[in-house]
């Protein structure tokens, strides 16, 4: 339920949530209890995933979405690709590299 709502807010309305309170309010509007939201967001698992995300985003110099990183080594630049088939072929090529 959340994915379409956050997509609409960010991509269609161009109004991304500015802080945790706005994200929490979005979840509450979809029926998630505030205590459940806080418990999940503050959990060890989520805190660890956010930390890993931040580390990887900085380390791989990801500055926008969508970004595709293959084998933790290749950041795909889509500007020069002309079709979905070219994109798929490039991903398959990079996945098969044995370096």
N, C-alpha and C positions, 0 to 999 in steps of 0.2 A: 504494500500500500504506500510505503514511503517513497520509493524510487520515482514513481511518476510525479508525485507532488514536489519533490525537491528539484527534479528536472524542469518542471513547469516554472517553478519559482526562479530558478537560476537562468535557464535558457530562453524561456518565453517572456516572462515578466521582467527579466534582467534585474531581479531584486533578491540577491542571495542573502541568506541569514547572516547577520552581522556578529552574532555571538551565541553562546551556549543557550541562553534564555530563549532566543528565537527558534533555535532548533528544537528545544524542549517543547515549546508551544506548538510547533508543527506536529510533533509526535502525539502530544495531548489531543490535538484536534482530530487525530486518527484513532483515538481511543486508548492510547497507552497511558497508564497511570504515572503521575510525576515520580512517585517513589520507585517504580520499576525502571523508568528512564534513568534516574540518578544512579540506581544500583548497577545498571548495565554499563553506563558511561564511566563510572568510577571504578569498575572492576579491574582487577589485575590484568586480565586478558586484554581488555580494550586499551588500557593504558600502555601495555607493551606493544600492541599493534600500532597505536598512534606514534609511539616513539620510533618504531621501526620504519613506519611510513615517512616520518620527518627526516630520519637519517638517510633513507634511500632517495627521497626527493632531492635533498641537498647533494648527496654524493654523486648522483647520476645527472645532476643539473637539469632536472625536469622543471619546466617553466610554464607548462600549459597542458590542456587535455584536448583530445586524447593523445596520450604518449604511449608508445610501445617499446618496451625494453626486452630484448631477447637474450636469454642465457646470462642475464646479469652483466652483459658486456656491450651490447649494441643498441643504441638509441636510434630508432627508425625515424628518419626525416621524410615526411610524406610529400613535401612540396614538389618534388620532381616526378612523383608517380602519377601516371595518367589514368589508371584504372584500378578497380578492386582486384582484378587478376594479377596485375603487376605487384600490388601490395602482398597478396597471398604468396606469389612466387618468391618475393624477397624474404618474407618471413620463413618460408620453407628452406630457402637457401641458408639463411643465418642459423636456423635450428640444426641443420645438417653439418655445419662447420665443425671441424675437429681440432680447433686450436686450443 
